[in-house]
Amino acid sequence: MIAEPGGLLTQAGRVTASMRNVVKRYGHGRTAFTALRSVDLDVRAGELTLLMGPSGSGKTTLLSIMGCLIEPTEGTVEICGRRVDSLGERRLPAVRLDRIGFVFQGFNLLSSLNAVENVEVPLSFRGTGKRARRARALELLRELGLAGKERQLPEDLSGGEKQRVAMARALSTDPLLILADEPTAALDGVTGKHVMEILRERAHGGVAVMVVTHDPRLLDIADRVVRLEDGRLVE
Amino acid sequence: MFRIALKNILHDRVRMVAALLGIVFAVVLVMFQFGLLSDFLRNASAIIDHSGAPIWVTAPSVANFEFSGELRESLDYQVLATPGVGRVERLIMTFVRFRKPNGSYEGAQLVGVDLERGTRIPWAFHSGSHEDLLDPESITIDLTDLEKLGSPGIGDYVEVNGRRARIAAITANVRSFIASPYLFASLENAERYAERIETGETSYLLVTPSPGRGVEEVLAGLRKLQGVDVLTASDLGRRSQEYWIFRTGAGFAIGLSTVLGLVVGTVIVGQTIYSSTMDRLKEFGTLKAIGGSNVHLYAIITWQAIIYAIAGYFPGIAASFGLARLAALANTGILITPLLIASMFFLTVGMCIVASLLSIVRVTRLEPAMVFK
C-alpha cells in the first residue's frame, strides 16, 4: 500500500484509468476519420507509462479521452473506478479537477499571474481558502526547486522553470492520474530529464502517470511503454 | 476569480486604458444627456413646483404650463367660495415681445403673480425682492438671461409689447424650459402688458385648502365648477413634463443621444473584453482543462467587466461634474442629482456586463481539448 499525497491509500498497481474498446471518430460521411480503433488500456497507480507513436497515430486523442476532455464515440472509460465516458460537459470539470493533473508541452501558464498564483488556480476552483492554497502552492514550488521564484511572472521564468510551475499546478490538487503531453519537448536535455525524474518520483509515490512523447531518450525512465499506430494500441 | 480578472486587466495596460476611455466617454455622454433632460424637466414644472399651491385651476385641456388659456373674471371668487378653500392666487402667463436696449426684439414669457396674496413666485432673487415689483412698470429678468436681453441693469427701462417697463429686480436661475426668458410682474402690471388678457381675467388659479382640510376633499368640490380643469400641482407638473418629452422631439432626441452613448460605450468595452478573451483563448481553454467549469470562466469575464465598470465610473462622474460646470458657463443647465449618480453606477455595470456577453458565449463554446493543439 502506498500513501497518496491526498491522504487516501492506493494499492500500487491498481488500475487508475481504464479504457475498453474505445473508438473515436471525427466528422461524418465521406469526411469521417477514425482516430482510435478499439483501444483497451489500463494505466496503473505507481507506474510511469510512456505513450509513443508517430504523428497522427491518435496519441492526443487518447490523452484527451483519458483526460475527460472529449468523449469517445464508442467504448467505456473509467477513472478511479467511475465511468466517465458519458458524464457530459457539466460534470466532467469536477472529475478533471479532483482526479487528474495535466502537464502541457507549452506549459500553458496564465501569463498575467505569477508562479504561486498559477499554482493556486485549481485550488481556487475547488474553493480552498486563500491561506491554505497559498501554503500548498508555496510548498510545491519549494519542493520542485522554485524557492525564490514564487512572485515571478511566466515571462520572467526559463522553460524548465515554467514547466516545473506547471507541474506544481498539476500536483496542487493531489491528482490520482497525471497526464503529460510532450512535457520535455520544449526543454533542453538536462532540464527535460529533471522534469521526467519529478514525474517518475510522483509515479512511484502512488500516482498513475502517463506521458505522451516522441523522445526515445525517455524510454529508460519509463516503467511501461505503449505504442499507438494508426489508432491501434501496440504494446 | 476576481484576482485572475484583475491581473488580466492590469497585465495589458494599453487595452485597459482603451476600455476605460470608452467607459468614461459613455458615462459622460449619458450623464450629460440625463442631466440635460432632468434640468429641462425641472424647468418645465418649476413654477408649479415652487408655487406652494397643491391645486391648480386651469382652462380646459391645458397641455402644459406655457400654453395656458384664459379663465373668466370673477372665477376666483367662485373658487374661494368652494368649501375647504383657504386661499386663491391668480397667475397670468402670456407671451410678450421684449425690446432690448439696443432696439432689437426677443420673445419672452410674462408671468403675472399675485403679490397681494403673498405669492412665492419667483422664488429666488439675485437682486431686489417681491416688494420691488409692486411699483408700476416693474418687471424682473433672470440673471442667466441678461446677455440674451441686452444686459439691462436694475432701473433701466425697456419695452414689453410696446409699453415701457423698468427692470426692478433680477431673479436667480428662474429659467423657462423653452428658450423664452421669464419676466415676472405684479398682476396689475402683467394685465397692462398682456395683449390677450382682459382686466380681471387670469391664466391659472392657485388654490390652497384651509388648515385641516384635505386636498382630495377640496378637489372634489372644485371639480363641480363648469368650464375649467382642476388638477393637483403634481398632475399639472407631470402633464407639462410629459408634453415636452413625448409631444415634441426633445425627449426623443435626448433619449436617442443617451442610447447612443450607451451603445458606443458597450461596443468599446465589448470589443476590448472580446479581443482580450480571444488573445487569452488558450489560457481559458487551459482553465477548462484543469477543472474550471463554465461558471468559473463566466465569473472571470464578468469580474473583468465589473472592474472595468467601477474603474471607469468614477472618472466618468468626475468628468461629468466638470462638464456640467462648463455648460453652466454657457447657460446650459445640467442637473446632476444623487439619484442620477447612483443610477449611473448600475447602468455602467450593466453596460459592461452586456459588453462581456460575447466573450462569455465564446468561452462557453471553447473545447478544453484545444489545449493539446
Chai-1 contact restraints between the chains, C-beta under 6 A:
chainA,res_idxA,chainB,res_idxB,connection_type,confidence,min_distance_angstrom,max_distance_angstrom,comment,restraint_id
A,T60,B,F372,contact,1.0,0.0,6.0,A-B,restraint_1
A,S64,B,A369,contact,1.0,0.0,6.0,A-B,restraint_2
A,L69,B,P368,contact,1.0,0.0,6.0,A-B,restraint_3
A,L69,B,A369,contact,1.0,0.0,6.0,A-B,restraint_4
A,I70,B,A369,contact,1.0,0.0,6.0,A-B,restraint_5
A,P93,B,G291,contact,1.0,0.0,6.0,A-B,restraint_6
A,P93,B,S293,contact,1.0,0.0,6.0,A-B,restraint_7
A,R96,B,G291,contact,1.0,0.0,6.0,A-B,restraint_8
A,L97,B,G291,contact,1.0,0.0,6.0,A-B,restraint_9
A,F102,B,A289,contact,1.0,0.0,6.0,A-B,restraint_10
A,F102,B,I290,contact,1.0,0.0,6.0,A-B,restraint_11
A,F104,B,V371,contact,1.0,0.0,6.0,A-B,restraint_12
A,N108,B,T286,contact,1.0,0.0,6.0,A-B,restraint_13
A,N108,B,V371,contact,1.0,0.0,6.0,A-B,restraint_14
A,L110,B,E283,contact,1.0,0.0,6.0,A-B,restraint_15
A,S112,B,K7,contact,1.0,0.0,6.0,A-B,restraint_16
A,S112,B,N8,contact,1.0,0.0,6.0,A-B,restraint_17
A,S112,B,H11,contact,1.0,0.0,6.0,A-B,restraint_18
A,L113,B,K7,contact,1.0,0.0,6.0,A-B,restraint_19
A,P122,B,I290,contact,1.0,0.0,6.0,A-B,restraint_20
A,P122,B,G291,contact,1.0,0.0,6.0,A-B,restraint_21
A,F125,B,G291,contact,1.0,0.0,6.0,A-B,restraint_22
A,F125,B,G292,contact,1.0,0.0,6.0,A-B,restraint_23
A,F125,B,H296,contact,1.0,0.0,6.0,A-B,restraint_24
A,D181,B,F372,contact,1.0,0.0,6.0,A-B,restraint_25
